[in-house]
Amino acid sequence: MTVQEIRTRYQARPFKPFILHLADGRAIPVEQPEFMAFAPSGRTIAVYQPDSSSDIIDLSLVTDLELKPDGSSS
């Protein structure tokens, strides 16, 4: 998984929710483009959830990007 692949999916219009799978087994959903932000260095991202919880993710630990079925956010 490359940073460019993640950026491409993040910038897609219309946006389709996706799940980032990490090397440690976690799955981080990205429900809306506004819920994700790239650090200026491009090495990390912040992903926020509807409940205001968040994760800071080192992009080198992303192993897969999964589109949510039918683009739904549930």
N, C-alpha and C positions, 0 to 999 in steps of 0.2 A: 504494500500500500504506500503510495507516494503522497507527499504534501499536495502536489498539483491535482491528484485525483480527488482528494478531500475538498480542495478549493473549488474544483469543477462542480462537484455535487452540491456544495454550499451555495454557489452562485447560480445554480440552475433556476430558470424561470419557465414555468411555474415551479416553485420550490416544492419538493417532495420530502416528507419526513424520512429520516434514516437513523440507523443504529451504528455506533462506532463500537467495534469489538476490540478489546485490549488484550495484550499478552498475558495479563494476570487473570483473565477469564471474565472480567467485568464487561457488561454491555451498557453503553451510555446512549440513551435516545436523544436525538436532536429534533424537537417538535416544530420549531420555527427558526428561520434564519436569524431573527433577533435574539435568540437564545444562545448563540455561539459567537465568540469573538477570538480573532487571531492576535497573538502577541506581536509587537512590532518586529521582533527577531524572526518570526515565522516558525519557531521551534515548538511553541506550546499554544494551546487553545483553552479558553474557558467555556464550559457548557453549563448553562443554567436550566433548571427544571421549573415547571409551573408552580411548585411549592416554594420557590426561591432557594432551594439547595443548589449547590454547584460543584463542579469538578474542574480541576486544572489538569490538563492532559499533555504529556510529552508526546508529540506526534510520532516519534520513532517507536512508540509502544502500540500504535494502532495496527492491528493485524488484518482487519477486514472492515468493510463498510457495507451494511445490509440495508437495502431499501425496505421500508415498511410495506407490508402487503397492501395493495391497491392505493398506496399513498395516504392512508388514513393516519390520524394522529392518536389512535387508541390502541 
